């Protein structure tokens, strides 16, 4: 897969993230793989009642920002969490 396709696949559930990490162009799409991983991990906070639900709405908005950026081939950081680098 090329970098753009890998970036798009990374945002499609945790299975897509795993496929993008293992089979895709990791160097070209490292930004989007990292952003998708941050969204997935911080989305787990959503299990907390009330506050977590509001957080999940924010995470959905972040997912859309990242996914649209991947579709356009741009590297748009998500709000608040965009500076976090899990994959170096």
Biopython code that builds the backbone (N, CA, C, O; Angstrom):
import numpy as np
from Bio.PDB.StructureBuilder import StructureBuilder

atoms = [
    (1, "UNK", "N", (0.842, -1.178, 0.000)),
    (1, "UNK", "CA", (0.000, 0.000, 0.000)),
    (1, "UNK", "C", (0.887, 1.241, 0.000)),
    (1, "UNK", "O", (1.950, 1.260, 0.620)),
    (2, "UNK", "N", (0.441, 2.256, -0.690)),
    (2, "UNK", "CA", (1.174, 3.513, -0.669)),
    (2, "UNK", "C", (0.866, 4.276, 0.620)),
    (2, "UNK", "O", (0.022, 3.853, 1.410)),
    (3, "UNK", "N", (1.548, 5.394, 0.826)),
    (3, "UNK", "CA", (1.426, 6.144, 2.078)),
    (3, "UNK", "C", (0.019, 6.687, 2.289)),
    (3, "UNK", "O", (-0.486, 6.656, 3.412)),
    (4, "UNK", "N", (-0.626, 7.184, 1.239)),
    (4, "UNK", "CA", (-1.964, 7.756, 1.394)),
    (4, "UNK", "C", (-2.972, 6.675, 1.772)),
    (4, "UNK", "O", (-3.785, 6.881, 2.673)),
    (5, "UNK", "N", (-2.933, 5.543, 1.104)),
    (5, "UNK", "CA", (-3.842, 4.442, 1.407)),
    (5, "UNK", "C", (-3.598, 3.916, 2.819)),
    (5, "UNK", "O", (-4.545, 3.615, 3.545)),
    (6, "UNK", "N", (-2.340, 3.807, 3.203)),
    (6, "UNK", "CA", (-2.009, 3.348, 4.543)),
    (6, "UNK", "C", (-2.557, 4.305, 5.592)),
    (6, "UNK", "O", (-3.074, 3.867, 6.619)),
    (7, "UNK", "N", (-2.448, 5.606, 5.345)),
    (7, "UNK", "CA", (-2.989, 6.602, 6.271)),
    (7, "UNK", "C", (-4.489, 6.491, 6.416)),
    (7, "UNK", "O", (-5.016, 6.631, 7.520)),
    (8, "UNK", "N", (-5.185, 6.242, 5.322)),
    (8, "UNK", "CA", (-6.644, 6.107, 5.360)),
    (8, "UNK", "C", (-7.041, 4.842, 6.120)),
    (8, "UNK", "O", (-7.937, 4.879, 6.962)),
    (9, "UNK", "N", (-6.385, 3.739, 5.827)),
    (9, "UNK", "CA", (-6.703, 2.460, 6.472)),
    (9, "UNK", "C", (-6.446, 2.529, 7.979)),
    (9, "UNK", "O", (-7.141, 1.874, 8.756)),
    (10, "UNK", "N", (-5.457, 3.315, 8.393)),
    (10, "UNK", "CA", (-5.110, 3.413, 9.820)),
    (10, "UNK", "C", (-6.279, 3.924, 10.660)),
    (10, "UNK", "O", (-6.388, 3.575, 11.836)),
    (11, "UNK", "N", (-7.147, 4.736, 10.083)),
    (11, "UNK", "CA", (-8.272, 5.288, 10.832)),
    (11, "UNK", "C", (-9.484, 4.363, 10.867)),
    (11, "UNK", "O", (-10.454, 4.656, 11.566)),
    (12, "UNK", "N", (-9.452, 3.265, 10.137)),
    (12, "UNK", "CA", (-10.606, 2.366, 10.062)),
    (12, "UNK", "C", (-10.489, 1.272, 11.117)),
    (12, "UNK", "O", (-9.925, 0.214, 10.839)),
    (13, "UNK", "N", (-10.988, 1.492, 12.276)),
    (13, "UNK", "CA", (-11.011, 0.592, 13.433)),
    (13, "UNK", "C", (-9.608, 0.155, 13.851)),
    (13, "UNK", "O", (-8.626, 0.529, 13.210)),
    (14, "UNK", "N", (-9.513, -0.615, 14.895)),
    (14, "UNK", "CA", (-8.215, -1.085, 15.371)),
    (14, "UNK", "C", (-7.631, -2.122, 14.424)),
    (14, "UNK", "O", (-6.412, -2.283, 14.359)),
    (15, "UNK", "N", (-8.479, -2.824, 13.696)),
    (15, "UNK", "CA", (-7.981, -3.806, 12.720)),
    (15, "UNK", "C", (-7.288, -3.078, 11.573)),
    (15, "UNK", "O", (-6.227, -3.505, 11.117)),
    (16, "UNK", "N", (-7.882, -1.983, 11.104)),
    (16, "UNK", "CA", (-7.250, -1.183, 10.065)),
    (16, "UNK", "C", (-5.925, -0.607, 10.527)),
    (16, "UNK", "O", (-4.964, -0.548, 9.760)),
    (17, "UNK", "N", (-5.874, -0.182, 11.787)),
    (17, "UNK", "CA", (-4.630, 0.337, 12.352)),
    (17, "UNK", "C", (-3.560, -0.746, 12.361)),
    (17, "UNK", "O", (-2.403, -0.482, 12.033)),
    (18, "UNK", "N", (-3.939, -1.948, 12.732)),
    (18, "UNK", "CA", (-3.003, -3.065, 12.753)),
    (18, "UNK", "C", (-2.526, -3.408, 11.344)),
    (18, "UNK", "O", (-1.338, -3.656, 11.139)),
    (19, "UNK", "N", (-3.427, -3.424, 10.384)),
    (19, "UNK", "CA", (-3.054, -3.701, 8.992)),
    (19, "UNK", "C", (-2.112, -2.612, 8.473)),
    (19, "UNK", "O", (-1.112, -2.910, 7.820)),
    (20, "UNK", "N", (-2.434, -1.361, 8.766)),
    (20, "UNK", "CA", (-1.587, -0.254, 8.311)),
    (20, "UNK", "C", (-0.196, -0.353, 8.925)),
    (20, "UNK", "O", (0.803, -0.070, 8.263)),
    (21, "UNK", "N", (-0.135, -0.754, 10.184)),
    (21, "UNK", "CA", (1.157, -0.856, 10.857)),
    (21, "UNK", "C", (1.986, -2.021, 10.328)),
    (21, "UNK", "O", (3.200, -1.898, 10.169)),
    (22, "UNK", "N", (1.341, -3.141, 10.056)),
    (22, "UNK", "CA", (2.076, -4.337, 9.646)),
    (22, "UNK", "C", (2.322, -4.428, 8.141)),
    (22, "UNK", "O", (3.390, -4.871, 7.719)),
    (23, "UNK", "N", (1.347, -4.015, 7.325)),
    (23, "UNK", "CA", (1.447, -4.247, 5.891)),
    (23, "UNK", "C", (1.617, -2.982, 5.061)),
    (23, "UNK", "O", (1.900, -3.069, 3.867)),
    (24, "UNK", "N", (1.454, -1.835, 5.653)),
    (24, "UNK", "CA", (1.468, -0.597, 4.880)),
    (24, "UNK", "C", (2.831, 0.063, 4.839)),
    (24, "UNK", "O", (3.819, -0.472, 5.343)),
    (25, "UNK", "N", (2.861, 1.231, 4.232)),
    (25, "UNK", "CA", (4.056, 2.057, 4.139)),
    (25, "UNK", "C", (4.219, 2.804, 5.454)),
    (25, "UNK", "O", (3.719, 3.917, 5.611)),
    (26, "UNK", "N", (4.930, 2.176, 6.410)),
    (26, "UNK", "CA", (5.029, 2.750, 7.752)),
    (26, "UNK", "C", (5.746, 4.099, 7.759)),
    (26, "UNK", "O", (5.335, 5.006, 8.483)),
    (27, "UNK", "N", (6.784, 4.245, 6.986)),
    (27, "UNK", "CA", (7.541, 5.494, 6.987)),
    (27, "UNK", "C", (6.735, 6.629, 6.378)),
    (27, "UNK", "O", (6.752, 7.743, 6.901)),
    (28, "UNK", "N", (6.032, 6.370, 5.285)),
    (28, "UNK", "CA", (5.260, 7.409, 4.620)),
    (28, "UNK", "C", (4.012, 7.814, 5.378)),
    (28, "UNK", "O", (3.581, 8.964, 5.291)),
    (29, "UNK", "N", (3.428, 6.891, 6.115)),
    (29, "UNK", "CA", (2.165, 7.160, 6.810)),
    (29, "UNK", "C", (2.334, 7.135, 8.321)),
    (29, "UNK", "O", (1.354, 6.979, 9.049)),
    (30, "UNK", "N", (3.553, 7.285, 8.798)),
    (30, "UNK", "CA", (3.815, 7.231, 10.242)),
    (30, "UNK", "C", (2.987, 8.266, 11.001)),
    (30, "UNK", "O", (2.516, 7.990, 12.104)),
    (31, "UNK", "N", (2.808, 9.441, 10.427)),
    (31, "UNK", "CA", (2.026, 10.490, 11.087)),
    (31, "UNK", "C", (0.596, 10.023, 11.332)),
    (31, "UNK", "O", (0.089, 10.145, 12.447)),
    (32, "UNK", "N", (-0.063, 9.488, 10.300)),
    (32, "UNK", "CA", (-1.461, 9.089, 10.430)),
    (32, "UNK", "C", (-1.614, 7.828, 11.278)),
    (32, "UNK", "O", (-2.606, 7.688, 11.993)),
    (33, "UNK", "N", (-0.667, 6.923, 11.212)),
    (33, "UNK", "CA", (-0.709, 5.738, 12.072)),
    (33, "UNK", "C", (-0.623, 6.178, 13.540)),
    (33, "UNK", "O", (-1.351, 5.666, 14.389)),
    (34, "UNK", "N", (0.268, 7.126, 13.829)),
    (34, "UNK", "CA", (0.413, 7.632, 15.188)),
    (34, "UNK", "C", (-0.852, 8.346, 15.657)),
    (34, "UNK", "O", (-1.302, 8.125, 16.781)),
    (35, "UNK", "N", (-1.428, 9.195, 14.813)),
    (35, "UNK", "CA", (-2.631, 9.930, 15.187)),
    (35, "UNK", "C", (-3.794, 8.964, 15.450)),
    (35, "UNK", "O", (-4.543, 9.134, 16.411)),
    (36, "UNK", "N", (-3.935, 7.959, 14.597)),
    (36, "UNK", "CA", (-5.008, 6.979, 14.772)),
    (36, "UNK", "C", (-4.817, 6.191, 16.071)),
    (36, "UNK", "O", (-5.789, 5.884, 16.761)),
    (37, "UNK", "N", (-3.570, 5.867, 16.401)),
    (37, "UNK", "CA", (-3.282, 5.145, 17.638)),
    (37, "UNK", "C", (-3.598, 6.008, 18.861)),
    (37, "UNK", "O", (-4.143, 5.506, 19.845)),
    (38, "UNK", "N", (-3.267, 7.285, 18.810)),
    (38, "UNK", "CA", (-3.581, 8.203, 19.912)),
    (38, "UNK", "C", (-5.091, 8.312, 20.086)),
    (38, "UNK", "O", (-5.587, 8.273, 21.212)),
    (39, "UNK", "N", (-5.828, 8.447, 18.984)),
    (39, "UNK", "CA", (-7.288, 8.529, 19.055)),
    (39, "UNK", "C", (-7.869, 7.251, 19.652)),
    (39, "UNK", "O", (-8.769, 7.307, 20.490)),
    (40, "UNK", "N", (-7.361, 6.111, 19.224)),
    (40, "UNK", "CA", (-7.855, 4.834, 19.741)),
    (40, "UNK", "C", (-7.590, 4.696, 21.241)),
    (40, "UNK", "O", (-8.488, 4.324, 21.996)),
    (41, "UNK", "N", (-6.378, 4.989, 21.670)),
    (41, "UNK", "CA", (-6.035, 4.824, 23.082)),
    (41, "UNK", "C", (-6.767, 5.814, 23.985)),
    (41, "UNK", "O", (-7.280, 5.436, 25.038)),
    (42, "UNK", "N", (-6.816, 7.078, 23.575)),
    (42, "UNK", "CA", (-7.494, 8.072, 24.403)),
    (42, "UNK", "C", (-9.007, 7.921, 24.324)),
    (42, "UNK", "O", (-9.720, 8.414, 25.198)),
    (43, "UNK", "N", (-9.503, 7.255, 23.306)),
    (43, "UNK", "CA", (-10.935, 6.981, 23.212)),
    (43, "UNK", "C", (-11.410, 5.998, 24.266)),
    (43, "UNK", "O", (-12.604, 5.924, 24.556)),
    (44, "UNK", "N", (-10.487, 5.245, 24.839)),
    (44, "UNK", "CA", (-10.846, 4.294, 25.892)),
    (44, "UNK", "C", (-11.328, 4.989, 27.163)),
    (44, "UNK", "O", (-11.959, 4.360, 28.013)),
    (45, "UNK", "N", (-11.035, 6.273, 27.296)),
    (45, "UNK", "CA", (-11.514, 7.044, 28.443)),
    (45, "UNK", "C", (-13.039, 7.126, 28.413)),
    (45, "UNK", "O", (-13.662, 7.425, 29.432)),
    (46, "UNK", "N", (-13.630, 6.869, 27.280)),
    (46, "UNK", "CA", (-15.077, 6.950, 27.115)),
    (46, "UNK", "C", (-15.874, 5.981, 27.959)),
    (46, "UNK", "O", (-17.095, 6.110, 28.041)),
    (47, "UNK", "N", (-15.229, 5.017, 28.589)),
    (47, "UNK", "CA", (-15.968, 4.072, 29.438)),
    (47, "UNK", "C", (-16.382, 4.699, 30.767)),
    (47, "UNK", "O", (-17.216, 4.146, 31.482)),
    (48, "UNK", "N", (-15.801, 5.851, 31.098)),
    (48, "UNK", "CA", (-16.165, 6.561, 32.324)),
    (48, "UNK", "C", (-17.525, 7.232, 32.098)),
    (48, "UNK", "O", (-17.688, 7.967, 31.124)),
    (49, "UNK", "N", (-18.491, 6.998, 32.967)),
    (49, "UNK", "CA", (-19.812, 7.605, 32.771)),
    (49, "UNK", "C", (-19.762, 9.135, 32.743)),
    (49, "UNK", "O", (-18.954, 9.760, 33.430)),
    (50, "UNK", "N", (-20.627, 9.705, 31.951)),
    (50, "UNK", "CA", (-20.849, 11.146, 31.789)),
    (50, "UNK", "C", (-19.646, 11.873, 31.192)),
    (50, "UNK", "O", (-19.702, 12.284, 30.033)),
    (51, "UNK", "N", (-18.570, 12.041, 31.942)),
    (51, "UNK", "CA", (-17.398, 12.759, 31.435)),
    (51, "UNK", "C", (-16.797, 12.016, 30.248)),
    (51, "UNK", "O", (-16.380, 12.630, 29.266)),
    (52, "UNK", "N", (-16.760, 10.721, 30.345)),
    (52, "UNK", "CA", (-16.218, 9.910, 29.261)),
    (52, "UNK", "C", (-17.052, 10.000, 27.997)),
    (52, "UNK", "O", (-16.516, 9.929, 26.890)),
    (53, "UNK", "N", (-18.338, 10.152, 28.150)),
    (53, "UNK", "CA", (-19.202, 10.258, 26.975)),
    (53, "UNK", "C", (-18.955, 11.563, 26.236)),
    (53, "UNK", "O", (-18.935, 11.597, 25.005)),
    (54, "UNK", "N", (-18.770, 12.628, 26.988)),
    (54, "UNK", "CA", (-18.437, 13.920, 26.362)),
    (54, "UNK", "C", (-17.074, 13.809, 25.675)),
    (54, "UNK", "O", (-16.876, 14.331, 24.578)),
    (55, "UNK", "N", (-16.148, 13.132, 26.330)),
    (55, "UNK", "CA", (-14.819, 12.926, 25.756)),
    (55, "UNK", "C", (-14.918, 12.124, 24.457)),
    (55, "UNK", "O", (-14.200, 12.407, 23.499)),
    (56, "UNK", "N", (-15.800, 11.132, 24.422)),
    (56, "UNK", "CA", (-15.968, 10.335, 23.208)),
    (56, "UNK", "C", (-16.492, 11.169, 22.041)),
    (56, "UNK", "O", (-16.099, 10.937, 20.898)),
    (57, "UNK", "N", (-17.359, 12.121, 22.305)),
    (57, "UNK", "CA", (-17.829, 13.019, 21.238)),
    (57, "UNK", "C", (-16.638, 13.802, 20.679)),
    (57, "UNK", "O", (-16.503, 13.962, 19.466)),
    (58, "UNK", "N", (-15.782, 14.286, 21.577)),
    (58, "UNK", "CA", (-14.577, 14.997, 21.152)),
    (58, "UNK", "C", (-13.670, 14.083, 20.333)),
    (58, "UNK", "O", (-13.085, 14.516, 19.340)),
    (59, "UNK", "N", (-13.550, 12.829, 20.742)),
    (59, "UNK", "CA", (-12.684, 11.890, 20.017)),
    (59, "UNK", "C", (-13.238, 11.589, 18.619)),
    (59, "UNK", "O", (-12.466, 11.390, 17.681)),
    (60, "UNK", "N", (-14.552, 11.553, 18.475)),
    (60, "UNK", "CA", (-15.160, 11.354, 17.154)),
    (60, "UNK", "C", (-14.828, 12.541, 16.246)),
    (60, "UNK", "O", (-14.523, 12.357, 15.068)),
    (61, "UNK", "N", (-14.886, 13.742, 16.787)),
    (61, "UNK", "CA", (-14.521, 14.931, 16.012)),
    (61, "UNK", "C", (-13.044, 14.841, 15.604)),
    (61, "UNK", "O", (-12.694, 15.142, 14.463)),
    (62, "UNK", "N", (-12.189, 14.429, 16.532)),
    (62, "UNK", "CA", (-10.762, 14.260, 16.211)),
    (62, "UNK", "C", (-10.565, 13.201, 15.136)),
    (62, "UNK", "O", (-9.721, 13.358, 14.254)),
    (63, "UNK", "N", (-11.338, 12.126, 15.206)),
    (63, "UNK", "CA", (-11.247, 11.075, 14.195)),
    (63, "UNK", "C", (-11.589, 11.633, 12.814)),
    (63, "UNK", "O", (-10.892, 11.346, 11.841)),
    (64, "UNK", "N", (-12.654, 12.426, 12.725)),
    (64, "UNK", "CA", (-13.042, 13.020, 11.445)),
    (64, "UNK", "C", (-11.952, 13.952, 10.918)),
    (64, "UNK", "O", (-11.664, 13.949, 9.721)),
    (65, "UNK", "N", (-11.348, 14.742, 11.790)),
    (65, "UNK", "CA", (-10.275, 15.641, 11.368)),
    (65, "UNK", "C", (-9.107, 14.842, 10.806)),
    (65, "UNK", "O", (-8.569, 15.185, 9.754)),
    (66, "UNK", "N", (-8.713, 13.787, 11.495)),
    (66, "UNK", "CA", (-7.614, 12.950, 11.029)),
    (66, "UNK", "C", (-7.939, 12.211, 9.745)),
    (66, "UNK", "O", (-7.116, 12.142, 8.832)),
    (67, "UNK", "N", (-9.141, 11.660, 9.679)),
    (67, "UNK", "CA", (-9.547, 10.883, 8.497)),
    (67, "UNK", "C", (-9.630, 11.772, 7.259)),
    (67, "UNK", "O", (-9.170, 11.380, 6.186)),
    (68, "UNK", "N", (-10.204, 12.951, 7.394)),
    (68, "UNK", "CA", (-10.289, 13.871, 6.259)),
    (68, "UNK", "C", (-8.896, 14.321, 5.841)),
    (68, "UNK", "O", (-8.623, 14.463, 4.649)),
    (69, "UNK", "N", (-8.017, 14.546, 6.806)),
    (69, "UNK", "CA", (-6.632, 14.887, 6.484)),
    (69, "UNK", "C", (-5.950, 13.771, 5.711)),
    (69, "UNK", "O", (-5.207, 14.039, 4.767)),
    (70, "UNK", "N", (-6.191, 12.519, 6.097)),
    (70, "UNK", "CA", (-5.605, 11.383, 5.385)),
    (70, "UNK", "C", (-6.170, 11.280, 3.969)),
    (70, "UNK", "O", (-5.437, 10.977, 3.028)),
    (71, "UNK", "N", (-7.470, 11.532, 3.817)),
    (71, "UNK", "CA", (-8.071, 11.499, 2.480)),
    (71, "UNK", "C", (-7.466, 12.553, 1.558)),
    (71, "UNK", "O", (-7.289, 12.315, 0.364)),
    (72, "UNK", "N", (-7.152, 13.717, 2.117)),
    (72, "UNK", "CA", (-6.589, 14.810, 1.333)),
    (72, "UNK", "C", (-5.072, 14.731, 1.212)),
    (72, "UNK", "O", (-4.468, 15.515, 0.480)),
    (73, "UNK", "N", (-4.458, 13.803, 1.913)),
    (73, "UNK", "CA", (-3.010, 13.659, 1.870)),
    (73, "UNK", "C", (-2.285, 14.710, 2.697)),
    (73, "UNK", "O", (-1.110, 14.984, 2.452)),
    (74, "UNK", "N", (-2.964, 15.297, 3.666)),
    (74, "UNK", "CA", (-2.377, 16.320, 4.527)),
    (74, "UNK", "C", (-2.108, 15.746, 5.909)),
    (74, "UNK", "O", (-2.686, 14.731, 6.299)),
    (75, "UNK", "N", (-1.226, 16.408, 6.639)),
    (75, "UNK", "CA", (-0.915, 15.989, 8.001)),
    (75, "UNK", "C", (-1.460, 17.017, 8.975)),
    (75, "UNK", "O", (-0.720, 17.869, 9.466)),
    (76, "UNK", "N", (-2.760, 16.939, 9.257)),
    (76, "UNK", "CA", (-3.414, 17.843, 10.195)),
    (76, "UNK", "C", (-3.400, 17.221, 11.584)),
    (76, "UNK", "O", (-3.939, 16.134, 11.790)),
    (77, "UNK", "N", (-2.782, 17.916, 12.539)),
    (77, "UNK", "CA", (-2.769, 17.406, 13.911)),
    (77, "UNK", "C", (-4.151, 17.548, 14.530)),
    (77, "UNK", "O", (-4.854, 18.530, 14.294)),
    (78, "UNK", "N", (-4.527, 16.556, 15.325)),
    (78, "UNK", "CA", (-5.809, 16.623, 16.017)),
    (78, "UNK", "C", (-5.679, 17.585, 17.200)),
    (78, "UNK", "O", (-4.587, 17.736, 17.748)),
    (79, "UNK", "N", (-6.770, 18.236, 17.599)),
    (79, "UNK", "CA", (-6.704, 19.181, 18.722)),
    (79, "UNK", "C", (-6.335, 18.485, 20.036)),
    (79, "UNK", "O", (-6.713, 17.336, 20.263)),
    (80, "UNK", "N", (-5.613, 19.169, 20.873)),
    (80, "UNK", "CA", (-5.179, 18.757, 22.215)),
    (80, "UNK", "C", (-4.199, 17.586, 22.219)),
    (80, "UNK", "O", (-3.223, 17.623, 22.968)),
    (81, "UNK", "N", (-4.417, 16.572, 21.427)),
    (81, "UNK", "CA", (-3.618, 15.352, 21.495)),
    (81, "UNK", "C", (-2.649, 15.186, 20.321)),
    (81, "UNK", "O", (-1.919, 14.197, 20.259)),
    (82, "UNK", "N", (-2.637, 16.124, 19.411)),
    (82, "UNK", "CA", (-1.851, 15.989, 18.191)),
    (82, "UNK", "C", (-0.353, 15.961, 18.391)),
    (82, "UNK", "O", (0.369, 15.436, 17.544)),
    (83, "UNK", "N", (0.125, 16.506, 19.475)),
    (83, "UNK", "CA", (1.574, 16.556, 19.731)),
    (83, "UNK", "C", (2.116, 15.261, 20.345)),
    (83, "UNK", "O", (3.331, 15.080, 20.430)),
    (84, "UNK", "N", (1.240, 14.377, 20.766)),
    (84, "UNK", "CA", (1.673, 13.125, 21.397)),
    (84, "UNK", "C", (2.215, 12.182, 20.324)),
    (84, "UNK", "O", (1.537, 11.899, 19.336)),
    (85, "UNK", "N", (3.435, 11.703, 20.524)),
    (85, "UNK", "CA", (4.072, 10.786, 19.580)),
    (85, "UNK", "C", (4.316, 9.445, 20.272)),
    (85, "UNK", "O", (5.164, 9.333, 21.157)),
    (86, "UNK", "N", (3.566, 8.439, 19.856)),
    (86, "UNK", "CA", (3.758, 7.094, 20.398)),
    (86, "UNK", "C", (4.733, 6.326, 19.516)),
    (86, "UNK", "O", (5.604, 5.611, 20.011)),
    (87, "UNK", "N", (4.579, 6.479, 18.216)),
    (87, "UNK", "CA", (5.469, 5.834, 17.252)),
    (87, "UNK", "C", (6.472, 6.871, 16.793)),
    (87, "UNK", "O", (6.095, 7.897, 16.226)),
    (88, "UNK", "N", (7.726, 6.616, 17.029)),
    (88, "UNK", "CA", (8.768, 7.586, 16.670)),
    (88, "UNK", "C", (9.393, 7.270, 15.347)),
    (88, "UNK", "O", (10.286, 7.988, 14.899)),
]
sb = StructureBuilder()
sb.init_structure("model")
sb.init_model(0)
sb.init_chain("A")
sb.init_seg("    ")
for serial, (resi, resn, name, xyz) in enumerate(atoms, 1):
    if name == "N":
        sb.init_residue(resn, " ", resi, " ")
    sb.init_atom(name, np.array(xyz, "f"), 0.0, 1.0, " ", f" {name:<3s}", serial, name[0])
structure = sb.get_structure()
